[in-house]
Amino acid sequence: MAEFADSKRKCARKRYDRPIKCITTSLIFDCRGVNLGSGGVCIRSPIPFEAGEEVALLIPIGNTENNIIIALGKVVWTKDHAEALNDYPIYAGIQFVATANKYRPDLESLCLKPD
């Protein structure tokens, strides 16, 4: 998965192991971040996605729940990792379609910080 992502990726990504709230047309649920870049995010999800599905994401970027990035995205790939005792077996790559302008600098500065 990493070799595919690195060879096709337009924007650099950094490790991002934090909770992310996902909103679809019918559900609101918690996911877990894998990595994050200014152009998209890889998440682990308890619920499967369809390629091309549109989602809204609430991505925390600071130490409080008030510092979040609100992003609209499109699912570009999914992969199932049905490991035992895994609460988030679905991996999904989500390309950002839009982010609120006031959050864009926060997202870009977060992605530039070293791990």
LINUR-V532120 format. One line per field, one symbol per residue. phi: phi as a letter, one per 20 degrees, with the letter a starting at -180 (. if undefined). psi: psi as a letter, one per 20 degrees, with the letter a starting at -180 (. if undefined). A space follows every 10 residues. Layout:
BEGIN
phi = ???
psi = ???
END
This chain:
BEGIN
phi = .ffffffdfe dfccgbebfc edcdfcbcbe ccfdbbbfdr bdcdcecfdd gnfecdcddf ccecfeecdd cdbcfdbcbe cfeflefcfd ebecefebcf gfegffffff fefff
psi = gghgghhiph qqqqpnmrqp ppoaiiqprp apqgrpriia qprpqipqrq piqpqqpoop iairihnqpo qprpphqqpp mmqpkoimip pppppphqqp hiighgghhg hiqq.
END
